Amino acid sequence: MTNFQTQFPSIDLPKKLARLAELAYNLWWTWQPEAGRLFAQLDRAMWERLNHNPIRMLHEVERARLNEIIKDKDYMNSYKRVFADFDSYMSQQDTWTQQTQPKIDSNSIAYFSMEFGLHETLPIYSGGLGVLAGDHLKEASDLGLPLTGVGFMYAQGYFSQRISEDGWQEALNNPLIFENLPALLVLKDGKPVTVSVELPDRKISLQVWEVRVGRIALYLLDSNVDSNSDYDRVLTARLYWSDLDRRIMQEVMLGIGGVRMLRVLNVNPAVWHMNEGHAAFLTLERARELVEKGDTFETAIEKTRGQNVFTTHTPVPAGNDEFPLWLMDKYLAAVWPQLGLNREQFYDLARHEQSYGETFSMGVLALRSSNGRNGVSELHGHVARDMWKFLWSDKKVDDVPITHITNGVHTANWMARRLRMLLDVHLGESWMERLDETELWDKLDSLSDEALWEVRQHLKRKMNFYLRERVRDRWTIGGFHPVQVVSAGVMLNPYVLTIGFARRFATYKRASLILSDVERLLDVINRPNMPVQIVFAGKAHPADEPGKQLIQKIYRTVKRAETGGRLVFVEDYDMNLARYLVQGVDVWLNTPRRPLEASGTSGMKAGLNGALNFSILDGWWRESFNGKNGWSIGEDKHTEVTDAQDQADAKDLYNKLENEIIPMYYERDINNIPVEWVGRMKESIKTVTPQFSTRRMVKEYVEKLYSKAIE
């Protein structure tokens, strides 16, 4: 039996609080509000200053404070409750998986993703793909699914965003200090476990970090190993290198290195799930293992294909990695002989004809090498079948074997604590275990308007306070112009209709659609007695010049004096800021070019917190919108992307904002409650929470794809 260990660094704590260190190294606390409060109550100001990092907190908090809090009966009772819950959770034997999926219980599922968004203290994610992967792990833990995550430990995290006075995005890299992270080096006999991948001219060694996500282990590969060259040591330093050489090497390390790592750790999955095409080389490594034992490549692929699951996330070309063939020669020339193939046979596995020449498509490789294939919403399923139909030229589009499983979000992670407490009282404390049962949500009709509106007002005040404190902190650092102070939200009013627009700044998301008629917009936001404020946030990839220009365009409008501080751009969007926004805004705006938003999940997070979605009928919103839980922009039909379509969508946006949304928000009863608005809030929570939860989503993966792969 191989002896693998992960060693907790010792943290000097009083005996009665010793288990706080154990809790700090398991991200279960991030979706358990009372567990997070155990750390926050030690020193609230420090907790905010340290960006909610419990490991740093335990190292820095004064011993005298720890001795003092031991005498606080309420704190110690909370401590006992949290650890009773934690122990019960970790040892639970009657999980959903054990009750309903006995075949899966002893078979593990490997889940490969280029990024995982788990918490702001571990910035190894760039956006929605990573946060979805993090939510997938958390829900797998809750359901007792034996899943293992595979990704990268990015030594520089993802960049921090600064917006210059002129609105230009500047990227700051913040090297991570691993001792402060909930990640532990995996050791064997006291030495770091390593695996290696071969390139034609050298080997790259990778060490392994483990992050505990409830009952789930996430293993992260890291090339910062002494035996590697300086160039190779930084290959895993950051997400999504712009230069293709580093990008292809990362994907070799994820796919091939990830399989080898699991073998070394004695994890032998029955299902291999690729979250997007970045990990598709794992299909070749699994085939290589069988070729080495004597199978032909065709036999090896046939034997392994049934256990591979591939989720495609975007119809946007930039989201589907393709590599020129000369680059494949450079980095994978050693692979095809190991598969018993020649160069042309190898390229035929994923050859893709483009206008600029032939490429090796990771999407094509994943689709051809997997039996389980899915898009991430009903509409995206249609789009994906049409997009990839050339791989099944003998089939009609509707018969192309790509299904869909609409994304969801992890409710416990994203729902505001105050709303959870209200629902505990109204639905019963075990509602979270049954949240995907739609009939449970009929009880929401009898929830008092006053109680729900009070929670909404509390969350708005909390968001406004947080944004003002962010501005204050930024102002004290220096190098911040007074106009930037106003532009960052210092004049926001918690009692004004507030619209949120926060996401990755890619051009197809049309962030500036609402600015297409600035004079009309100024009239909207400055209406006497019915003002509106709009909060923008989001990053563009450092190499995405059009995306950065879009941010600059918005920022220059935000800075105009006529906006009166009611248009705001909040820099450095991360999971913490996202939490405040999806919980605190009244309306969540989304304006992608249909059908390029494959799913979208930020609107789900806002919807389950009672915000009303106002969105193009694309991705998930096309399935959710029922006429009573928010508003649509444009029509539910396919149109060619043209300036005329942009203008039509903008016109519909302005008309609904002026004639429906603003009047409804400000129409109040004798108690100053917008009764019709609160009715829509209830409808939003009722429809979004059960249908667009990861509880429903992960169960669908199990029933539609994982169980078939195991059989």
N, C-alpha and C positions, 0 to 999 in steps of 0.2 A: 504494500500500500504506500503510495507516494505521500509524503508529508508536506502539504502546502499550508502556509500560514500567511495571515495578514496581521501585522502587529500594531496595536493601538499605541501611539506615543503616550507616555504617562503624563497625566495632568494632575497636579497637586490640588485635590479637593478634600473638604471635610468628609469623613466617612459617611455621614448621613446624606450627602449629595453626590456620592461617588458615581452613581449611575448616569448623571448628566453627561459624562464623557462618552458613555456607550450610546446614548441617545443622539449626541452631536454627530456621531459617525454613521447614523442611519437616517436617510432622508425621509423616513416615515413621518418625522416630526413636521415636515413642510406642509402636509395636508391634514394635520391634526391641530386645530387652533389652540387647544389648551396646552399641548406639548410645546408649541412655539412660545407661548406666553411664559412658560417656565424660564426660558432664557431672557425674554424681554423684561421680566419683573426684577431681574438681578440689577439692571441699570438701563432704564429706557433710553436715555440719551446716548449711551454707549452702543446699545443695540442698533439704533438708527445710524450712528456714525460708522459702525463696522458693517453696514449693509446686510444686517441680519445673519452674520456669520457666527454660529455658536461656538466654533472651535477657538476663534480669536477671542471671543467673549470670555470663555472659561480661562484662557491664559492671562487676560488683562484685568479682569475684575478683581477688586481688592479683597484680600483674605478677610479683612474686618467685615466687609459687606456680606460675604458668605456666612460668616459666623452669626451675623445679625439676622439673616433671613431664615436660618434654622429655627429661630425662636418665633417666627411668624406662623401661627397655626393654620391660617388659610392657605399659605404657600405650601406648607408641608402636607396638608390634606390633598391639595392639587397634585403635588409630586407623587403621592401614593396612588391617586386615581390614574394619573397618566401612565405610571409603570405597570399598574394592574392591567390597563387596557393594552399596553405594548406587549406584555408577556402573553396575554390572552390571544392577541392578534398573531404573534409570531409562532405560537404553538397550536393554532386552530386546526382541528382535524376535519371539520365538516364544512369545508369551503365549497363554493359553487362547483368548482372543477371536480372535487372528490365525490360530490353528490350526483353530478349529472354526466361526467365524462370519465368513467373509470379507465378507458383505454389510454387517455392522455396522462393520467396521474403519474405514471412511472416513465413517461417519455418526455424528453425536454424539447423545447422549441428555441432555436437560436434566432435572435432578431438583430440584424446588421443594419446600422444606420451611420451615415457620415457625421451626424450631430445629434446630441441629446440635450433638450432644454429641461432641466430638472429644478433649478433654483438659481437665483441671481448670483449666489456666491460661487457657482461653478459655471463660468461663462464659456461653455464649449458648444454653443449653439448660435445660429445667426438669425433664425426666424421660425416661421410656422412649421416647417418640416421637422426641426429639432424639438420644438415644444410638443408637437404631436407624438414624436417618439418617446419623449419623457412621460407624457400622459399615458401612452400605451403600456409602459413599464409599471407605472403606479397602479393602473387598473388590473394588469396581470397579477400584481401582488395581491390586490384586494380580492380577486377571484380565485386565488390559490393556483394560478396557472404556472407550471414549471418552466418558466421562460428565462433565458440568459441573454443579456444584451452585449453587443460587440460594437465598439466604436474607437475613437481616438481621444487621448489626453492632450489637448492643445496647450502647449506651454505658454503661449501668449494670449490664450483665450480668443474672444472675438473683440474687434476694436471698440474703443470708446469714441463716441461722436462729439465733436465740438463744432458749433456753427459760428462762423466768423461774422463780423458786423455786417458784411455784405451778403451773408446768407450761404457762403460756401462751406460744404462739409469737409472737416478735417478729421483724419483718423489718427487716434492715439493708441499705440499698442501698450498693453499693461501686462508684463510678464507675471505669470501666476506664481505665488509662493506656495509650493505644494504642502508644506507643513501646516498651512492654514486651511487646507481643503479637506472635505470628507472623503478622501481617496487614500487608499493604503496600497503600498507596493506589495505584490504577491511574491512570496519567498518560498524557496524549497531548500530545506536544510540550511536555513539562514542566509541564503544567497538569492538575489533577484531571479525569478523565472524569466528566461528569454526564449524567443523563437527567431528564426531567420528566414528571409526571402532572398532568392537569388536573382540578380540582374545579370545580363551577359558578361559584365566586367567586374562584378563584385557582389558581396553579400551584405545585406543590411540586417542588423540585429534589432529586435524590439523587446522592450521590457513591458510588464503588464501591471496596471493599476486596477484595484477593485473598488467600486462604489456600491454601497448597500442601499437599495431602494425598497424598503419594507422587507418582503421575503425574497426579493429578486436580487441577483448579482449582475452588475454591469461591469464588464471588463474593457479596459481602455488601453490601446496600444500606444507606445511612446518610443520614438527613435533616438531620444537623447541618452545614448548609451556610449560609454567610454570607447568601446572598440570601433565605433563608426567614425567616419571622417566628419570634419566640421560641417560640410555641406549636408551630409545625411542626417546629422544630429538635429537639424532644424526642419526636416521634412514634415514632422508632425507638429511644428510650432504653431501653425495657424490654419484656420478653416479656408477651404476653397482658394488655394493658390491661383493666381491669375495665369501664371505661365504653365503651359501644358505639360512640360517635362515633370514639374513637381506634382501636378495634378494626377498624371497617370501613375507616378510612383506611389502616391497616396492610395490610389485605388487598387494597385497591386498589393500593397501592404494590408489594406482592409479586407479584401477578398481572400487572397492566398494566405497572408499572415494570420488573418482571423480564424480560418479553418485550422491552421497548424496550432494556434494558441489553444483552441478548445480541445484539440487532441492531447496536447501536453497536459492540460488541466483535467484530463479524464472526463470531459463533458462530451457526450456523444449524442447529439440531437437527432430526433426523428424528423424534425421539420426545420428547414432553413429559409427564413423569411428575409428578403431583401427589401428594405424600405428605400425605394428608388434605386436606380441602376448603378450607383457608385460601387456597390459591393458585388457586381455580377461576376467578377473573376472567381468568386467562391465556387461557381458551378464547374469551372475548369479544374480547380484544385481537387474537388471531390471526384471528378472523373479521373484525374491523374492518379489518385490513390488506387483506383481499381485497375487502371492500365498497368500500374507497377506490379500488380498481383497477377497479371496475365490476360485481362480482358482487352478486347479491342475498344477503341474510343467510342464507336457506335453503341456497343453493348454497355459501356460504362455510363454514357449519357442517358441511355434508355433506363438503366437501373436507378439513376439518381434523379432524373427529371421529376418523377412523381412526388418527391419530398421537397422540391423547391417551390417557394411561393414568392411572387414578385408583385409589389405594389408600385404602379406608376402614378406620379403625383402631378404631372403638368403637361399640357399640350404645347407649352412655350418651348421653342427649339433650345434656348439657352439653358433650360432645365434638364435637357437630355444629353448627357456627355457623349461626344463622339471624338475619336482621335484619328489624325491622318495616318496612313499606313506606314509611312517612314518612321513615325514615332513608335509604332508597334514593333517594327524591326529593331529599333534602338533598345527597347526595354523588355520585349517578350520573345526575342529570338531563341532563348533557351527553353521556352515553354512548349512550342509545338513538337519538337522531337520527343519530349517526355510524354506527350499525348499520342505518339505514333502517327502524327500528321506531318504533311509538308506545308510549306508556307502558304500556298494558295488554298489548301483545304482548311487551314487555320483561319484565314481571312474570310472564307465562305461562311464561317459560323456567325459572323456579325457584319458582313459587308453591307454598306448602305450607300447607294448612289446619290450624290448631292450635286448641285449645279457647279460647285467648285472642285469636284472630284470625288473619289471613293474614300469612305471613312470606315472605321471600325466602331460600330454603335453599341454602347453598353446596354441601351434599351433593347435592341434587337437580340443581343446575346442573352439577356435575362429572359425575354419572352420565349425564345426558342428553347431555352434550357429549363423551363419551368412548366409544370402542369397547372399550378395555381396562379392565376393572374387577375389583378383587379385594378379598376380606377377608384376614385375616392368620393364620387357622388353619382347619382343616377345619370345626370347629364354628361358628366365626365366619362362614364362608362360608354355612352353612345359616341362621344368624341374620340375616345381611345380606340374603339373598334374601327371607326372610320380611318383614323390616323395610321393604324398598324395593319390595315386589311391586306396590304401588299405581301405580308408574310403568309397569308392564307388565301391565295389568289383563286382557289377553287370554291371559296365560300362567299355567300352574300354577307354584307356588312353586319346584319343583325345576328348572323351565325358565327361571327369571329369569336373565338373562345376567351373573351376577356369579360369578367363580370364586374360588379361594382359593390363596394362596401363603403357607405358614406361615413366620413370622418365623424368623430365626436370629441368631446373634451372631458377631462376628469373633474367631475362636479365638486368633489371635496377640496380639490386644489384651487378652484376658481370662484366658487361661490363665497360671497362676503360672510364673515362670521355672524354679523348681526342678522342677516337674512336667514342663515342656518338656524340660529336660535329661535327666530320667529316660527320657522317651519317645524322645528322640534316640538314646539308647543301645539301647533295646529295639526300636524300630520302624525305626530307620535315619534318618539326618539329613534325608532328603527327604520324610518323612512328611507335613509340613505342606502340601506340594503335592498330596497325595493324600488329604487328611483326609476327604473326602466319599465315599471308597470303603469301604463297610461291611466288606468282607472283610479289609481291612487290620487291623481292630480285633480280629479273632479272635486275633491274636498276644498280646493283653493277658492272655489266660487263663494264659499261662506266665510272666507277670511275678511276681516273688517278693512274697509278702505283706509281708515285712519291709521291702523297699525302698519299697513304696507307703505303708505305715503310717508309715515314717520321714519321708517327704515331708509326710504329713498332719499329723504332730506338729510339724514345723518350721513349717508355715504357720499353725497355731494359735498357737504361741509368738510368731511374728512379728506376728500380729493383736493378741494380748494386749499385747505390748510397745508397739505403735503406739497402741492405745487408752489405755494408761496415760500415755504421753508427751503425747497430746492433752489429757488431764485436767491434767497438770502445767503445760502451756503456758497452758491456760485459767485455772488457779488463780493463776498469777503475774500475770495481767492485773488480777485483782481483781474484786470484785462477784460472787463465786461462793460460795454458802453451802456449808458442809461436807457437808450432805445431798446437794447437787448433785454434789459430788465423788464420793461413793459411787454416786450414780445414773448417773454417766457412765462407770462401768466400772473404777474403780481397784482393785476387789477381785476382778476376774475371774481364773479359774484355768485355765491352758492344758490341764489334764489332765481337765477336766470336760466331759461331753456338752454341746455348745453349739449352740443353735438360733438362726437368724437370721431376722428379719422386717424387711425394709427396702424401702420403696416410697413412692410418692406417697400421702399420706393423704387419699384420697377415701372417703366413707362406704361405697360398695359393696364396697370391699376388706376390710371387716370386721376391721380391725386388732385390735379388742378381743374377738374371738371366743374367744381362748384365756383371756381374763380373765372369762369368763361365770360361772365358779364359782371365785372367788378362793381360798376355803379349800381346795378340792381342788388348785388350782394350787400353793399353798404347800406342801402335802404332797408334790407331785411334785418341786418344785425343792429341797426340803430332805430328801429321802430319805437315811437313813444309808447311807454307802458308795456311793450311786448318785445323787449330786446332778445337777441340770440347771441350766444358765444360759441366759437368753434375751436376745438383743441386739435392741432395736428401733431403727430410724432412719427418717427420712423427713420430708418437708415437706408442708404443706398450702398450696394457693394462698392468697395474702394475703387474697383476698376470700371464701374458703370458710370461713365460720364453723363449720358442722358438722364440717368436717375439723380445724379447730383445736381444737374441743371434744373430738374423739376423741383427739388428742395429749395434751390436758390430762388426760383420763380415765386414759389409760395411764400418764402421768407420775406421777399421784397414787398409783397402785398401785405403781409402781417405787420411789417414795420410802418406802414403808412399811418399818419396821424389820424386820418379820418376814421380808422377802425376803432378808435377809442379804447384800445387794449382788449377788444372783444374777439379778435383773431389772435391765436396763440400758437407758437411752435415750441414744443418742449424737446430739448435735445437729449440724446443718449437713451433712446427707447430700449428698455430691457424688461425682464419678467416682472420686476417689482413695479415699475411705472405702468406696465400693462395691467397689473392687478388693480391699481387705483383707477385707471381709466375705464376698464370694462365694468367695474363696480360703481363708478361715480357719475358717468354721463347719462343723459336722458335718452339720447338717440345715437345709434351707431351707424355711421355712413359708410357705404361701400360702393364704389363706382367702376368696377373693372370692365374691360371690353369683353363682352360675352363672345365665345364660351371659354375664355382663357383662364378664368378663376376656377380651377378644377374643383375645389371645395371651399376653402376658407374656413377658419375656426374661430377667429377673434369675435365675429358676430355671435357665435354660439355662446361664448363666455359672457358677452354683454347681455344676450337674451335671457340666460338663466338667472341673471341678477336683476331682471326687470327692466332693462333698457329696451327700447323699441328699435328694431332694425329698419333701416331705410336704404334699400339696396337694389342694384341690378338683379334681375332674376337669373342668376348664374350660380353654379356650385350648389352648396347646401341650401341657400335661401329659396331657390326655386322649389325645393321639396317642402320647406317649412312654411312659407308664406300662405296664409289662409284668408287674407283680407281683414283680419281682426287683431293680428299680433304684431303689426308694423305696417310698413308701406313698401311698395315696389317702385322702381324707376324703370321706365321703358316697358316693353312688351315681352311676353314669353314666346319669342320666336327667333329663329336664326336670321341675322341680317349681315350683310357685308360691312366690314369695318371701314367707314368713310367719315370725312369731316361732317357730312350731313347727318350721319347717325349720332356723332358726338353732340351736334347741335340739338338734335331731337331729344336726346337723353338729358341734356342740360336744361332744356325748356321744361320737360316733365318734372325734373328735380325742383326747379324754382317754383313752378305752379303748385306742386304739392306742399312744399315748404310754406309758401305764403297763404294758401287757401285752406289747408287741412291741418298741418302739423302745429304751426304756431298758434292759430286760434284755439285748437283743442287743448294745448298745454295751459293756456292762460284763462280758459273758461272754468271758473271756480264756483263751488256751492257756498252756502252760508258759513261753512267751516273752513273755507279757503282750500278745499280739496278739489282737484280736477277729476271729477268722477269718471268721465268717459276715458280719460287718459289712464287712470288707475285700472279700469276694466281691461284696457289693452295690455297693461303691465302684467296682470294676472294671466291673460291669454298667452303672453310671451313666455312666462315661466312655465305654464302648463304644457305648451307645445314643444318648447326647446329642450327643457331639462330631461324628459324621458327619452325623446327620440334622438337627441344629438349628444348623448353621453358616451363616454368610452365604455361604460358598462354594456350598453347595447352593442357598440362597435366591436369590442373584443370578443363578446359572445358570438357575434356574426363571423368573425375570423375563425373562431374555433369550429363553429358548425358548418360553415361553407368551405373552408380551406384547410385548416389544421387537421381536423379529424379525417378528412379524405386523404391527406398526405400521409398520415400515420397508417391508415388502412392499406 
